[in-house]
């Protein structure tokens, strides 16, 4: 699409942005006494809480609304494949494991993929991958084969995750918009760091890291793999020589605080899209902002169900877009 | 006489269509943005309409200059006299400032209006400020209009 084709979409997004939850709104949700009060406040914010008390239903409706809006705003949804591909690979993971365990996968599918989750499931179930994109089909065949032979769910996940990162990298390399390239780069780099850290703790081999890590521009895959084999401290030492040196103190704290650092970095990087009138950037920023909001609401709902205190919730809440 | 008159009418045509093209592109872009905002919030109609119409003025300036040229050579208003080649060429030259400036300033004002409409969409209270920013682009269309009008009046006074 030409840049000016996004004028209408960006105009609608500007209005939608006024309805995104701000940090103040999130604080209001956190301050609610219990789960039901949070649901009532969410209703005031426009969430569809009337027909369901189940938090996953409420949040899934918000996801569906998000992707329905995007389908309304652009003629060709493939511009959002940077997000949709991840949902495809998640749905593939669900499908492969459901076929393996012979269970119904329906409630676990994510909406907003390039294909319906049920379509991927049918292909995997029938071992007929012709209707799937080449990489997705090959990955499905390989992952199911490995799972059936070894029964190793972790290995199956690793194969699908790697393919997902490769698909993302391939999409980003062809994308023309900087915002999509930047997002994909940070996503792949953070996934690589997580794989390296977790692998180092489990003392995985160099071969494992070479297979599991994806290519990205901001981190040298070989150097990261070699550091990961030597241990956690070597990973930190390597990261100190890269643009992710600020992340090291968070990685040392915990993996969840590193994930929060990545999410905050992404959202703060997206804030410049608030003044961009013509490109796809504000749409990408809105998708990330809404997903960030959904993540925050999920966290608050779960915390209220389990009776976590407000300080713990606050520690985990990401920076908001508005 | 024929060539002189042709050049003068050509000047009027250029002033009208180039400034008109600029305005239609500018208003078109701002109109798309306005439609997007109104789809979500119809109550902002009056505010976005003003911003949307800002790039329309260049087309009107082009029309005004064309009208003055046609009047100057007597095509409208009657009393058509002899138009020398030099006089026709001068009228053509006089049309160029508003033609070129109208074309480009309207397109860029349209982009500026889009940004202004987005600002109003998020913060309706900033309407005044959002209006001033694209209005600054108007300055250069007005300067060009001024030179075109002064030149047309000057040509008439030369008595060529």
Interface residues (C-beta under 8 A of the other chain):
Chain A: X4 X7 X8 X9 X10 X11 X12 X14 X15 X16 X17 X18 X275 X277 X278
Chain B: X29 X32 X33 X34 X35 X36 X37 X39 X40 X41 X111 X114 X115 X117 X118 X121 X122
